[in-house]
C-alpha cells in the first residue's frame, strides 16, 4: 500500500507529530507527502526554515510530491486556470531541492482537465496522483491501493483521525 498525505505546508506542519507517532509504531512506513509550494501566496516553502528543518529530519521516510502552487480556496482550482502550466512550473522551481528524480503531482482537490497530463509530461513530471491511484506518465502504469489522507484536521481522512480509523495499528518489537 502507498500512503499519501495532502496539504503539507508550513501552516499544517503542526499536525505532523501525528505522522511521527504513526512512524514510531510502524518503522517500515514511508509517506508520499504532497507539498503546497506557496500556500495562499504567503508561504514559499523554499524560504521556510520550519519546512526545511522538517524535511531534513524525515528525509529517510518522506518523499515529497507537488500539490499545487497556491492551493488558494478563493480562486478556481489551479488546473482550471488559464496559467495552470505556469503554476506547476513555479511549483517545480520552488520544490526542486526536495523532489525525487521521478516527480509526482497531485492536483489540489483532485481537479484536472484534459490538458493536465500532457502539460505535466512537457514539464518533466513523471506521475500524477489521483485520490486512490497513481498514473506514471512515462510508462502508463497505474498503481492502485493508495491510502490518501490530509495533513490537517479537516477534509477526509485527516491525520488527526487516523488512529481512530484503525488504519495503522500499533506494532511492538518482535511482532
C-alpha positions in Angstrom: 0.0 0.0 0.0 1.2 3.5 -0.8 0.5 6.1 1.9 0.0 9.7 0.8 -0.9 12.9 2.7 -2.0 16.2 1.1 -1.8 19.8 2.1 1.7 19.8 3.5 2.7 23.5 4.1 4.2 25.5 7.0 0.7 26.1 8.4 -0.1 22.4 8.6 3.3 21.1 9.8 1.9 21.4 13.4 -0.1 18.2 12.5 3.0 16.2 11.5 3.5 14.9 15.0 0.6 12.5 14.3 2.7 11.1 11.4 5.7 10.9 13.6 3.7 8.8 16.1 2.4 6.5 13.4 6.0 6.1 12.1 7.3 5.2 15.6 4.7 2.4 15.7 5.3 1.4 12.1 9.0 1.6 11.4 8.7 0.5 7.8 6.3 3.4 7.0 7.1 5.6 4.0 4.9 8.6 3.2 4.4 10.4 0.0 3.8 14.0 1.2 2.1 16.3 -1.3 3.5 19.8 -0.6 2.0 23.1 -1.5 4.7 25.3 -2.9 3.4 28.7 -1.9 0.2 28.3 0.1 -2.2 31.2 -0.4 0.8 33.2 -1.9 2.1 33.6 1.7 4.2 30.5 2.5 7.0 30.0 -0.1 8.1 26.6 1.2 11.7 27.0 0.0 12.1 30.0 2.3 10.6 28.3 5.3 13.2 27.3 7.9 10.5 25.3 9.6 9.8 23.3 6.5 13.5 22.8 5.7 14.1 21.5 9.2 11.0 19.3 9.0 12.3 17.8 5.7 15.8 17.2 6.9 14.6 15.3 10.0 12.4 13.0 7.8 14.3 12.6 4.6 14.6 8.8 5.1 10.9 8.1 5.2 9.1 11.0 3.5 9.0 11.6 -0.3 7.9 15.0 -1.5 5.4 15.4 -4.3 3.8 18.5 -5.7 0.3 19.6 -4.5 0.0 22.8 -6.4 1.4 26.3 -6.2 -1.0 28.3 -4.0 -3.9 25.9 -3.3 -6.0 29.1 -2.7 -9.6 28.4 -1.6 -10.6 31.9 -3.0 -9.6 31.0 -6.6 -10.7 28.4 -9.1 -8.9 25.1 -9.0 -5.3 25.5 -10.3 -5.8 23.1 -13.2 -8.8 25.1 -14.4 -6.9 28.4 -14.5 -5.5 29.8 -17.7 -2.0 29.9 -16.2 -2.1 26.3 -14.9 1.2 25.4 -16.6 3.0 28.4 -15.1 1.7 27.4 -11.7 3.1 23.9 -12.0 6.4 25.3 -13.3 6.6 27.6 -10.3 5.9 24.7 -8.0 8.7 22.7 -9.6 11.1 25.6 -9.3 10.3 26.1 -5.6 10.2 22.5 -4.6 13.2 21.3 -6.7 15.6 20.9 -3.7 13.2 18.5 -2.1 11.8 16.5 -5.0 12.9 13.0 -6.0 14.0 12.2 -9.6 10.6 10.9 -10.5 8.3 13.8 -9.5 4.7 13.1 -8.8 2.0 15.8 -8.9 -1.4 15.7 -7.2 -3.7 18.5 -8.3 -5.4 20.3 -5.4 -8.9 19.0 -4.9 -8.0 16.3 -7.5 -9.2 18.8 -10.1 -7.8 18.3 -13.6 -8.6 18.9 -17.2 -7.8 17.1 -20.4 -4.8 19.3 -20.6 -3.3 18.3 -17.3 -1.4 15.1 -18.2 0.1 16.5 -21.5 1.2 19.6 -19.6 2.8 17.6 -16.8 4.7 15.5 -19.4 6.0 18.7 -21.1 7.3 19.9 -17.7 9.1 16.6 -16.9 6.7 15.4 -14.2 6.7 11.6 -14.2 3.4 10.8 -12.4 0.0 12.1 -11.4 -1.7 11.0 -8.2 -5.4 10.7 -8.1 -7.3 10.0 -4.9 -6.8 6.3 -5.0 -4.2 5.7 -7.7 -1.0 6.9 -9.2 -0.5 7.0 -13.0 3.0 7.0 -14.3 3.1 9.2 -17.4 6.2 7.7 -18.9 5.2 4.0 -18.6 1.4 4.4 -18.5 1.5 2.1 -15.5 -1.4 2.7 -13.0 -0.8 1.7 -9.3 -3.9 1.4 -7.1 -4.0 0.6 -3.4 -3.3 4.2 -2.4 -4.4 5.4 1.1 -4.7 9.1 1.0 -5.0 11.4 4.0 -4.7 15.1 4.7 -2.0 16.7 6.9 -4.6 18.8 8.8 -7.7 18.3 10.9 -10.3 18.6 8.2 -11.3 17.0 4.9 -11.5 13.3 4.5 -9.0 11.1 6.4 -7.3 13.9 8.3 -4.1 12.7 10.0 -5.7 13.8 13.3 -8.2 11.0 13.0 -6.1 8.1 11.5 -5.7 6.3 14.8 -9.5 6.3 15.2 -9.8 4.6 11.7 -7.5 1.8 12.8 -5.5 2.0 9.6 -2.2 2.0 11.4 -2.2 -0.4 14.3 0.5 -0.1 17.0 3.3 -2.6 16.4 5.5 -3.6 19.2 9.1 -5.0 18.8 9.2 -8.6 17.9 5.7 -8.6 16.3 
